[in-house]
Amino acid sequence: MGRAVGITSDQLAEAVEDAIRSAKRRVIGVGKEQYDQGDTQHFEGMTLAQLLDWAGEEAQDLIVYAVMLDIRIKRVKRQLKKGFNL
């Protein structure tokens, strides 16, 4: 089996910068539509209880997204094993 292709630290840093640029576009795009209140953001006006509830819901969403990603990864691995007789 061949050696896995790696990336340099500079390439990894560039990938991090790409992710940050993408997150910035989300804040300016859909985030602005959903959370911008002129001179403040929606989360700034939340009570501590509301903020904690919201953060808990977001954490639960992260769990769901991780499971969905895991399912897709397993499916891709099965297909790769079939296609490459691994």
C-alpha positions in Angstrom: 0.0 0.0 0.0 1.3 3.5 -0.9 2.3 6.2 1.6 -0.4 8.7 2.4 0.1 12.1 0.9 0.8 14.7 3.7 0.6 18.4 3.9 3.0 21.0 5.1 2.4 23.3 8.1 2.0 26.1 5.6 -0.6 24.2 3.7 -2.4 23.4 6.9 -2.3 27.1 7.9 -3.8 27.9 4.5 -6.6 25.4 5.1 -7.3 27.1 8.4 -7.4 30.5 6.8 -9.9 29.1 4.1 -12.1 27.9 6.9 -12.0 31.2 8.6 -12.9 33.0 5.4 -15.8 30.7 4.9 -17.0 31.3 8.5 -16.7 35.1 7.9 -18.9 34.7 4.7 -21.5 32.9 6.8 -21.5 35.7 9.4 -21.9 38.4 6.8 -24.5 36.3 4.8 -27.0 34.1 6.5 -25.8 35.1 10.0 -26.5 38.8 9.2 -30.0 37.9 8.1 -30.7 35.8 11.2 -28.8 37.6 14.0 -28.0 41.2 13.1 -30.0 43.8 15.0 -28.4 46.9 13.6 -25.7 47.9 16.1 -25.8 44.6 18.1 -26.1 40.9 17.6 -29.0 38.7 18.8 -26.9 36.9 21.3 -25.8 40.1 23.0 -29.4 40.8 24.2 -30.0 37.2 25.5 -30.3 36.6 29.2 -27.7 34.2 30.6 -30.4 31.5 30.7 -31.4 32.1 27.1 -27.7 32.0 26.1 -27.1 28.8 27.9 -30.3 27.2 26.4 -29.1 28.3 22.9 -25.6 27.0 23.5 -27.0 23.7 24.7 -29.1 23.4 21.5 -26.1 24.2 19.4 -24.1 21.5 21.2 -26.8 19.0 20.5 -26.8 20.0 16.8 -23.0 19.4 16.7 -23.7 15.8 18.0 -26.2 15.3 15.2 -23.9 16.7 12.6 -21.0 14.5 13.8 -23.2 11.4 13.6 -24.4 12.3 10.1 -20.8 12.8 9.0 -19.9 9.4 10.6 -22.6 7.7 8.7 -21.5 9.2 5.4 -17.8 8.3 6.1 -18.8 4.7 6.8 -20.7 4.6 3.5 -17.8 6.0 1.5 -15.4 3.5 3.2 -17.7 0.6 2.2 -17.9 1.8 -1.4 -14.1 2.3 -1.5 -13.6 -1.2 -0.2 -15.9 -2.6 -2.9 -14.3 -0.6 -5.6 -10.7 -1.2 -4.7 -11.2 -4.7 -3.1 -9.6 -3.5 0.1 
